[in-house]
């Protein structure tokens, strides 16, 4: 099998990349390990969509995100775009998104290969010749002129021996994993302020006894669901390496057990949850951070805090530096900052406190955004590999900002356009003129 552009990973960045270059006329193959697109929005139940919000007059991310929201709205899966972009987070129905995202891709004639996991790559002089895929047919070799790594973990870059970093420089620890889930059958009218406080007290007591490993005692919201009586929950935390299959296995088992305990305590003790049930568990544990490629340029904490702009900007970022405790702690701990109140020993607080961000220095300037340069998408020495999504070239702290879904869609769309330009002009990906990417982004209603 051979195609012009091969995109690996059908999550937010991969969908955007495949859509963008197919829209320009390239023959695009999108490879996805599950039987549906959407990535963490669908297989991980992660919601709401974050990273697009600038203010109520204009978004920081549009383009593919806008078209996806419009398609999903037509299928009754979210609000219309004109209302959605004005919200800090865009709620959606994860099951509808499986269908709407697929329709959007098929309308642009993207060829999709589901149930396929890339396991190796053949490289000559920093040029990927082919990748190897495992699926029900056995092993398949897929050739391409341009490859776009949208795996979230920089798997293709890893298989191709491009350089990368992972986690904090002093111990390699990455952000904690988590698992979002849904509870339905909730009588939400019963959830008065007093009942909510009672429920939070129950959950906090269980956390203090180490019976629940949760970093907040919330009662969920409309993140990846819009259905009456159903809420999605983001409360779990597990420390591990998302590129280690043994850690992934332990995390999946541990977090499912925790989810069951969480729901059972609500069902037995909180009015409104008497008839509730677990309506949806994720197909995949939620990974926040693994590998970051070493690109031509590395995005930094300073870029985010100062709202730095670059001439080769291909996406805008507005999200804050949100680093979930890499040690998986939950008691008196939310994010990794200098002011953390943990009463347990922490090497970061003890020996590297000057490295940690401060709670009052986590965000870009008010009502402003920072540039994500095209150089962050190109691994050093790469001839035909572009990397998009959360695993672009960024340091540990900057990664805490660019990892959210809308930002991943923005880098994905730009990466797809860059792939098309490299293909069309028969040049290596590092030679693509960012001004040409920007021009096509404008045509596709993207922002940079």
N, C-alpha and C positions, 0 to 999 in steps of 0.2 A: 504494500500500500504506500502511495506517495501523494502528498498534497503540498500546496504552496506554503501555507502557514498552519502549523500544528500548535494548538493551545492545549495545555495540560492543566486541568482543574476547572470545574464548572461552577465555582463559587462566584461571589460578587465581582472580583477582578477578572476572572476568566470569562464569564459571560460578557462583560463589557468589552473585553479585548476581542473576542470572537465576533461579536456584533459589529464592532467598529470597523474591523478590516474586511469582513464579509460585505458590509454596506458599501465599501469602496470597490468591490468586484473581485476580491481574492477568493480562491478556493480554500476554504477553511475547515479543518477538522478539529472538533472540540472533544477531548477525552475526559471522561468523568468516572470515578470509581463507583459511585452509587447509580441508582436507576432513575435519577432525576437531577435537575440543576438546582442552583440556589445556594449551595455550600452551607455555611454555618447558619444562614437565614432559614434553611429548610431542614437539613439533616441535624443541625445543632439547636434549632428553635430559638436562635438568638434574635432578639428584638427589644426595642425598636431599632430602626435604622438611624445611625448616628454619624455625625461628621459633615453633614450638609449645611448646618444652620449658621448663618451669618447675622441676619436680622429679619424682621418681618416684611421687609421691602424686597430683599433679594437673597437668594441662596449662595452658598460658596461652591456647591456642586450641582450641576445640571446634566445635560447631555443624556447619556445612557440611563442614569437614575431617573430623570424626568420621564423618559419614554417607558421605563419599567413601571413607574408609579401610575402613569396614565393607562397602561395596559391592565394593570392589576385593579385599578379603580373600575374600569369597564366591566370587570368580572366580579365586582362587589368584594374585592379583597383589601381595599384601603380607601382613604379619602382621595379626592381629586388633588392633582399636583398643586393647584393654586392655594389650597389649604394646607397641604402636607408640608411644603417647604418652610412654612411659617412656624412650624413646631420644632422644638429642640430635638425630639425623636419622632420618627414616623412609624406608627403602629401598622401592622399588616396581618393578614391571615396567612400563616406559613403554608397551609395546604393549597390555597389559591395561588400563592407565589410559585409553587412547583409548576403549575400549569401555565400561568401568565409568562413566566420567564422563558419557558420552553417555546411558547408561541412566538415570542419576540425574536428568538434565535432562528426558528424555522422560517419565519417571514423573510429573513435576510439570507436564506438558503445555507445556513451553517449546517454542516454535516456533524451529527452527534454520534459518539461511540460511548455508550454507557457500560457499566459493569466491567471497567477496564482499569487496571492499576499499572502505572509505569514503574518498571523495576531496574532499568539500566539505560545507559546511553553510550553511543559510539562516537568518539571525538577525534579529530585530526587537526592539529595546529589551531586549537581553540575554536574549531568549527564543528558543530554537531552534525553528523552525517545521518544518524538514525537513532531512534529510541526503541526500547523493547517493552512490550506491553503484555501483561498476563491477564487472561480472561477465560471464559468457558471454552473457547476455541483452542486454548493452549497458549503458546507464546507467539506473539506477532511482532514483526519488524515494521516500523513505520518511518518512512523517509520524509524529509521536509526541507524546504529552503530556509524558512524562518521558524524558530521555535519560541513559544512564549510560556514561561514558567509561571503558572498561576496556582501552584499547589499549596500556597500558604506557608510551606516549610522549606521552600527553595530546593525541593527534591531533585529537579532536573539539573540545577546548578551543582548540587552535591554529587550526583551521578557523573557529571561531566568534569569534576575535579576543579571547579572554580572556587576561589577562596571565599570564606564566609566567617562570620563571628556568631556566637550564640550566648545570649544572656549577659550578665554583669561581667566586667573585665576581671574582677578579683576572685570570683568563684564559679563563674559560668552559670549561675542560677538564673532561670527564666521566670517570667510571671506565672503565678499559679494557674492551673487549669480549673475548669468549673463545668457544671452541667445545668442547663436551663431545663425546665419541665413545665407542664401545664396541669392544672387542677380544674375540673369542670363540676357542674352540679352545685355550685355555690349560690346560696341565697344572699346576693350582695346587698339587698335591702336591710338585712339584719346587721350588717357590719357598721354599727354606729361607732362613734369616737371611743366610747367606753369599751366596747367589745374589741376594737382594734388594739387598744392599750393592754387589755387583758391577754390577748393572744401574743402580743409582743413580749409581755412579762413571762409567759410560759416558755416561749422560744429562747429568751435570754437566759432563763434559769437552766434550761437544758444545755445551752452553750457553756455556761459556767461549770456544769458538771461533766463537760466533755462528752455528753451523749449526742450532741449535734455539733458538727463542724460547719458553722455558718458564719458569714461575716456581716450579715445584717438580719434583722428579725422582721423583715417586711412581709406584707401579705399580697405581694405580687401586683401586677398591673396589666394593662393592655399593650404588651410589647409585640409578641408574635401571634397574638389572637385579638379578634375584635368581637368575639361571640359573647352574648349575655350569659352570665353565670360561669364563665371560664376566665382564668387568669394565668399569665405566664410568670414564672418565678426565677429570679437570678440571685441566689443566696449561697451557693455551694463553693467550696474551695478545696483543691488538692495540689500538693507540691510534687512536681515531677518533671521529667524531660519528655516533651511531646514527640521527640524523634526516637524514643526508646520504647520498643514494643512491650517490654515488661512493665514499664511505668504506665503505659497506656492501659494495659490490661488491669493492673491494680487500681488505677484511677476509675475506670469504668465500673468495676465491681463495687468499690468503696462508695462512690457517689450514688449509685442506684440504691444501695442500702440506706444511705443517708436521706435520700429523697423519700423513700418509703416511711422512714421514721418521722420525717418532717410532716408529711401528709397525715399519717396516722394520729399524731398528736393534735393536729388541727381538727380532724374529723371527730375525735373523741372528747375534745375539750372546748371547742370554740363554736358558739352559735353561728349558724350560717353555713357551717361545713358539715352538718350532720349527714347530708345526702351526697356529699362530694365524692369524687373519684379521680384517680390519676388518669387523665385523658390522653397524655402524650409524653413519652420519654424520648430523649434525643437518640438518633442513630449513631451519634459520634460525640465523644467527650469534647467539651469546648476548649480549644487551644488558643491561648492569647499570644504566645511568643515562642519561637524556636530559632531557626537560622535566619541571619540577615546576610545577604550577599555583600562582598566588598566591591562596591561599584566605583565608577570614575569619581563620583563625589559621594560623601556620606553626610546625610542630614543629621543635624545636631540639636541638642537642647537649646542652644543659643539661637539657632534659626527660628525655632518656634516662639520663644519668649520675646524676641525682638520683632517678629513678623517680617523676617527677611524676604526680600523679593529678588528673583534672578531673571536674567534675560532668557534662559532656557526653561522657564517655568512651564510645566505641562499639567499642573493640578494645583488646587488650593486646599490648604488644611486649616481647620479652625478648632479642632478638638484639643482638649487639654492633656497634659502628661499624666496619664492614668495607669499607674503601675501597681497591680495587685500583688500583695506580699509574696515574694518568691519563695519564702519558707512555708507558705501555706497556713500562716497563723490567722486566727480569727478573734481572739480575745483582746479587746481594746485596740484592734488593728484593722485598718481598712486598706489604705494605700501606703506605698513605701516612700516615706518622707523623713526629713530630719526630726520632725516633731512626733514621731511614732511613740505611743505610750505603752508599748509592750513591756511586761515585767520579766520576760525571758531574755537570756543572752542572745545578742544579734551581732554578728561580725561586722555588718555594715555600720551600725550605730557605734560600735566600739572602735573600729579601725578606719572606716571610710566615710565618716559622717559628712565630710566636706564634699563628697561626691554626690550625696543624696540631694534631690530637689527639696525645696521648702514649700510649705502649704500655700504661701502667698506668692509663689513664683512657679505656677503650673500652666498658665494660659497665655495664648497670644495676646497682644494688645487689644483692648476693648473695641469691638466692632471692626476687627481687622483680621487678616489672614496671612499665612506664610506660604511661600512658594515651595513646591516639590519639583526640583530640577529633573530634566530628562536624564541627566548624568546618573541619578540614583537608580535608574532602571537598567543600566547597562553594566554587567560584570566586567571587571578589568580584563582586557585582552579579548573580550567576546567578539566573535565575528557574526554570529547569527542567533544568539540567545538574548532575549529580553525578559526581564523579571518584573512582575507586577504584583500588587497586593501588599500584604503585611510584611513580606520578606524582602522588600527593596532595601537598598543600602541606607541604613539609619542606625545610629547608636542606640543603646538600650533605653535611654530616656526618651529620645525622639520617637522610637518605635511605640512607646506608650501612647503617643498621640495619633500616629498615622495608621494604626491597626484596625480602625473601625470601618464599617461596611461602605458608607458613602465615599470615604476617601479611597478605599480599595477600588471601588467602581471607577473613580476618576483616574487613578493611575492605570487601571486596566484599559479604559477607553483610549488613553494616550498611547499606551504600549501597543495596542492593536493598530492604531494609525501609524506609529513608527515602523512596525513590522511591515505594513503595506508599502510604505515609502521605500524601505530598504529592498523589498522584493521588486518593486516597480523600477527602481533606479539601479538595481543590481549592485548595491554597495553594502558594506558591512554596517552593522547596526550602530556602531560608534560614530559613523560618518553621516548619519541622518541629521539634516538641518532642523533644529527645533522650531524655527520660524515656520517651516512647512507643516510641522505637527500642529502648531498653534492655529494656522490658517484653516486646516481641516477640522480642528476642534470647534472653531467658530461655526463652520458649516453644519456640524453635527450638534450644535447648541451646547457644546461643552464650555467650561470656564477654566481659565488658567491665570 
